[in-house]
């Protein structure tokens, strides 16, 4: 089922951030959202995540569907290790083996028992991506997920995300046209 | 490594500072030369050893300890429950505000005397410790809950993190420093107020009663020895409790 964004309007303190926006996010596809800074990309995905409500307009296709996210900030539990940060969003029936496999795929295998507060910015970003991928979601929303990753990892993580997001709706906010091409994504420009 | 060296330095500094004040106390007591007004540290130490050689002291300590700790835990549990309600419901927070303010502002002596009208002197220290701990825990835990990162709460909402996981991973990290600070403050307060309640209520076989008896017989070294014991027990329990809290 597609996600339909119909006549969406949103303003903060009287300033119109999103003005009569219409768009379709297709089922089983990757959709990238691009646009200048401050144009309302994060506001739009916050509305999809259910964290903001549009002043007017409708978002159809979200009912009863599970959503996971990579936020602009990592929003990890800093006092806990990588495995624990993944476990937070998992069902009990997910084995440690599965979590370990994902962490190795994210090049975090060596630090899986390290406290998140001790990890580098890039490692935290990858862990946030891992958390979004391990959660049993129908829709994955990522706000600039590959920002700050070095070149080698960048390509590897994009491939991993593509593989794990197969059969789901993946929405990626990005400023990078190369990422749109690598993801082979539909494009919405705000 | 660096922190262990600085900890050692701090400890040495504290030992020197304590030694300085003990010597100062010794000199003043020698100048005054009146045990009744100010006994020397040696007199107090002898008195303490004598006290520790009697059986009754352990009964008194156990009686007072159980009552004050009961009051502490009851006050902590209720304080935490009320703070959660206040965090969740604004009207409840408004309802609690004047009550907490009143408990905090009322002089402890007035509360003790008033409480003696309502309850037996035996349970007075439980009630007083409870009343000292309740507003401290309530106010501090509420502050901790209010300081929980909104963005982490949003994350929890998106990933549908609920129940024990929400408490352990989202709320506990922000509450823990507040909980430790509150527990440390509340334990000190509950010992001070609890023993004061015993001195006024005079329940038999308690530290408060022993303090009062030492005062009646003008046994100042024993008075000092009891005071030292109260501080020591309160300090040891506080450190033990904080250690356990840190392991959560």
Contacts between the chains, C-beta under 8 A, distances in Angstrom:
chain1	res1	chain2	res2	distance
A	49	B	154	8.0
A	49	B	158	5.3
A	50	B	157	7.4
A	50	B	158	7.4
A	51	B	154	5.3
A	51	B	157	7.1
A	51	B	158	7.2
A	66	B	160	7.4
A	67	B	158	6.2
A	68	B	158	7.0
A	68	B	159	6.5
A	69	B	155	7.6
A	69	B	158	5.1
A	69	B	159	7.8
A	71	B	151	7.2
A	71	B	154	7.9
A	71	B	155	6.6
A	73	B	151	6.4
A	75	B	151	5.5
A	75	B	152	6.0
A	75	B	154	7.6
A	75	B	155	4.2
A	77	B	152	7.6
A	77	B	169	4.8
A	77	B	170	7.3
A	77	B	173	6.9
A	78	B	173	7.4
A	79	B	173	4.9
A	80	B	169	6.5
A	84	B	169	7.6
A	88	B	159	7.2
A	88	B	161	5.9
A	88	B	165	5.9
A	88	B	169	5.2
A	89	B	159	4.4
A	89	B	161	6.8
A	131	B	159	7.7
A	135	B	159	5.8
